[in-house]
Structure formats: C-alpha cells, structure tokens
Amino acid sequence: MYRNFKVLPLIALSFFAMPAPAANHPTMAEVLSASRPSDWRPLDPDNTLYAELPSGRVVIELAPAFAPLHVANIKALARAKYFDGLSIIRAQDDYVVQWGDPDNLRPLPAGIGKLAPEFDSPISRPPSFTRLPDGDVYAPEVGFSNGFPAARAPKPQLAWLAHCYAMVGVARDLDVQSGSGAELYVVIGQAPRQLDRNVALVGRVVKGMELLSSLPRGGAEMGFYAHAEQRTPIKSIRIAADVPASERSDLEVIRTDSAAFAALIESRRNRPEEFFRVQAGHIGLCNVPIAVRERQQSGSQSP
C-alpha cells in the first residue's frame, strides 16, 4: 500500500514533464503584425490622465463604466490642479506605488468628499466582456471589458475590475466611504487579487509603468518614504482633453472584443516560440498583456 503511494506522484511528474507537441499558433508579435486598424481603438481624451513626473509622463486610462463617481471626482481634482506639487509618498516592493498629500494639509476642492464604495457594479453596465476560457480562483468568470481586466458573478449579476499589474485604485481607510480619489495607487507587483471588491479600481496605466515600478522602495512601514526628500514630486496631473492636441500622447489600445485579441490570448496560453518545451494550455487573467502602441496612420498595419 505504501509503495503505491510513492509511485503515483512519480508517474504524474513524468507525465507533466513530457514536451507538448508544437502548436500551430502565431506568436503575439505575429498576431499584432497581422491586426487590422479596426482591431484598435484610440484613447478617449476625456477619460485619459497625464501624470507628469520629473522622469516623464505616465498615461492612465480611466474606467467610468465601473466607477463613475470616483472617476468624476478624480477628473474634478485634476481640473482643480489639486495633484500639482504633491508627491509619490509610497513605493512598497511587490505591491503598490501611491501618491497624495503626505501631511493632509491641502484642502479638497468644493464638492469633493465621501463616495459610495464602487467596489463592483451591475453586470449590465460595462460595455462588453470577453471571457477567458480558463478558470479563476477569485471569481466565477474573468476576462476583459473594454481594455480592462475584469471579473463577474452571473448569479448576483455583478462585475468588477481586477487588481492586475498597472491597475489604478483609490486609497482608503477602514471606512469604505473614505476614498475620495485624492490618493491613488498603482499595482507594481504580483496581482493582489485579494483586494478585488474591497477597493475602488478606476483605471489602468497604459504607458509609463517603468517610471513607477523602478522608483526606490520606501523604507518605512508599508513602503512609505520616511523623509520628504525621498518622495518623487508630481509636476501635474491633467485630463488629456484639456491638453493641446499637439502635446498629447497619441496612443491606441487593442480592442479586447476583437478577433485579434482572442488570437493574442491563445498565443499566450500556448506559447509557440521555440524556447517553450511545454505549453501551459492555460493562462491567468493578469498574465494576458493588453497591447498599446503609438496610433497608426491610416493604412499602416505595423504594431
């Protein structure tokens, strides 16, 4: 009896270690190269933020379909120039970068206050949902909604954004209504999915993540900077629509409801590159890249 228990794991191990046959899937680069202009969409200037740092620009796409009240607050704060001159106050390794008023001295503009906790939304509100074929341990269904990693539960008819790398959330205290949008964070590490439906997610960094993920880590508790001189100043945060067209970042994002994105998902589930001896046949929500590129001229097909 004991001998059988020892043999079975060895059999399973040898089975899973067998190289999978080569799959006839294109690579991600080939998928993007073959994509059509209709497979891409430009960023909406009214729902795009530019965070200007000393090292460059961070571009954030907002998600009003999931958190309309918080997005409205953030846009009002940006238009009031509330963020200008504040700083990045926290960089916690493998977790988040956060910015805001470190001393809570700057008054909020009129009309900005506590909000209902938009941790999830009616399943009918997001405009589309491309479901991943693989399961998820945090939600009954996961996939992508208009360029954002999302999850949903058909039984209670709810949908929510997921804490993947580069997602932007609203920092809060214990009070679920304490997050106004005046302090924001960006995920810079492995996906902390346990935060899903506990914090309002409002968007995703589509360009400039390296400017955040490479910041020196804070040495105080939870990655906060112990000294003011360690913080990174924020020059300004603006809505793209309020920036002259000539100064905007002209970007486009692959449509997550397109055939090209479905092919991209399959290219990552079963990697066809020669390096991969064993194909996974599965992929987690936060491991699917959402391609972003400089906007192409009409007729151009190159990524």
N, C-alpha and C positions, 0 to 999 in steps of 0.2 A: 504493500500500500504506500509506504513512504517513498519507495523507489519511483513509483508512477508520478507522484507529486513533483519529484525532482526533474523528471524527463520532460513533462509537458511544457514548462517555460522555455526549455532549450529548443523544442520543436517550434514554438511560437516565434522565438527570437530568430531562428534561421529562416522562417517563412517571411517575416517582415524585412529581413536584410537582403532578400533577393532583389537584384536590379529589375526595375519595371521596364517593359518594352518601350521603345521610343514612341512617343505620341506625335501625331501629325498636326500639332498646334503651332500657330505662328508665335513668335516672341512678342513681348509688349512693344518693342520698338517697331516691329513689322506691323502690328495692329495699328499703331498710331500713324505710321507712314502711309498706310492704306486708307486711313479715315477720310471722310468727306467733310466739306465745310459745314454741312448740316448736322454733323456729329458733335459740333462745338457750339458753345453759347458765350457771348460776351458777358462780363460782369456788369451788373446793374449799378450805375454810378450812385443812385440814391440809397443803395444798401451795401456800399463798399467804404471801408475806412482806410485812411493812410495814417499810420503811426510813424512819425519822423523821429528817428534816433540819430545820435551823432555818427553811427556807423552806417546809416542808410534807412531805407523805407521798408516798413512791414505793411503788407496789404492784407486786410481782413474782409472776408465776405460775410455779411450778416444774414441771419435766418429768421426773418419776421414771421414766416409761416408757423414756426414753433414757439417763438417767444415775442409776440408783437409788442407787449407792454414794455419789456426790458429793452428791446431794440429801439423803441421810441424814446425811452429815457436816455440811452447811450447817444443817440443822434442829437437829442436836445443838449446833452452835456458837451458834445463835440462842437455844436454850433455856438454854445456859450463860451467856448475856449476853456472849459473847466480843466481839461487834462494838460494844457500847455504849462510847462515848467514843473510839473510833477515828475515822478521818477519811478523806475522799476525798483521795488523795495524788497523783492524776494526772488531767489533762484534756488529752489530745492532740488537736489540731484535726483534724477529719475522720476520727477514728479511734475512740478509746475514752475513757471515764472509768473510773477504777479506785479501789477502796478497800481498806484493810487496815491493818496495823501498820507504820508507816513505818520504825521502828527495830528491828523484830523482837525486841522486848523482852517482849511479852506471851506467856506460855506457853499452849500449846494445851491444851484440856481432855483429860482421860484418855480414851484410845481413839481420838483424832483423829490420824491420821497419813497415810502414803503410801497411795495407792489405785491400783488398776489403771487404765490410761488408757481411760476410757469415751468414746472418740472416735467410735465408731459402735456399733451394736447389731444383734442378729439382726432380720431384716426382719419377723419374725412378732411381735416384742414390742410395737411401737407399735400402739395400738388401731384405727387407721383411717388411710387415706391417700387424699386427694382429689388426683388428678394434674392438673397444669396441662397444657393442650393444646399449649403452645409448648415448644420445646427449651431446653436449658441447656448452657453450655459447661463447667460444673464437674461435672455428674453425668448419668448416663443418664436419670434421671427426677427431677422435682421436683414438689412440691405441698405439701399441708398435712396435718398429723397432729394431731388434737385441739387445734387452735388454734395450732400452731407451724409455721413454715416448715421444710420438711424435704426431704431428698433420699434417693434409694435406688439401689442397683445390684442388679437381679434376679439377675445371674449369680452373684456371691458371696453373694447373699442377705443384704445389709447395708443398714441405714438409718441416717441421721444428721440432726441438726439443722443448719440453715444460718445463717451469720453475716449476718443481716439487721439493719437498724436496730432498736434496742431489745432485741436478744438479749443474754442474760447468760451469761458464761463464767467459767471458773475459771482464774485466772492461774497460770502455772507457769514453772519454769526449763527448762534444756535436758533435764534428766531428765524423761521422760514421766510418771513417778510422783511428781513433786514438787508437784503441785497438790492441796492438801487441801480447798480450799473456804474457807480463811481469808482469801484475797484474791480478790475478784471484780471483773469488769469488765463494762461495758455498751457496746455499739456505739452511737456517737453520730454517725457519718459515713456515707459511702458504704459499701456492704456489702463488707467484706474477706473475700470468699469463699475466698481462698487459705488462710485459717485453718481451713476446714472439715476435719474429721477429723484436725486437729493439736492441737486444744484441746477440752476437755470443755465443751459448752454445757449449761446446766442450767435455763434458763427464759427468760422474756421480761417486760420491763416493760410492764404493761398500763395504767398510769396514773402520771402524774408525770414523764414523759420530759423535759418542758420544764425541770424543776428540775435535771436533769443536763446536758442539751445546752447550756444557757445559762451554765454555770459558766465563770469566767475560765480561759483556757488557761494551762497551766504553761509556764514559760519555760526550764526545764532540759531536758536530753536526754530524748527520748521523751515530753515533756509532763509530766514530774514537776514538782511545785512545789519551788522552790529553798529556800523559807523556810516554817517551820512555820505562821506566821500566815496564809499564803495558803491553807492547806488548809480544807476545809469539814468541820466536826465532824459525826459521826454520833451523834445522841442515843440511838437504839436501833434494833435490828432484831428484830422479833417475828414469830412464826408467827400468822396470823390466828386460828387455833383457840384460841390462848392469850390472845387479847384479848377483853374483854367484848363480847357481841353488839352492844350499843348503841354501841360505839366502832369497829366495823368499817366498812370501805368496802364498801357493798352493790352489787357490780358483777356484770354478766353479759357474756359474750363470745359472739359469733355462732358457731354450730356450723359448723365447716369441712367437715362432712359433710352439710350441709343444702342443699336446693334454693335457698334464699335466698342462700347463699354462692356457689353456682355462678352465679347471676344477677349477684351482685356482681362476680365475676371478669369476666364478659362485659361488664359496664358499664364496667370499667376497660380491657379490651382494645380496645373500640370506643367511645370516648367520644362520647356523643350530644349533649353540650352544644354550643350554637351557636358557641362560641369555637373549637372544633376543626374546622379546614377539611380536615384529612387524618386519617383514622382509622388507627391503627397496625395493628390486627388481631392484635397480639401483646402479651405483657406478660412482664416478668421476675418471677421469684419474689419478690424483695424489694420490688417495686412494688405488690403486692397488699395493701391495708390489711385488717387483721383488726379488725373493729368491736368496740368496747367501750362499754357505756353503764351508767348507773345502773339497777339492777334495777327492772323494771316491775311494777306491781301487777297482779294477775290481771285479765285482760280488757282491759288497756291495750295499744295497738298502736303508739304513737308512739315513735320512736327517741330 
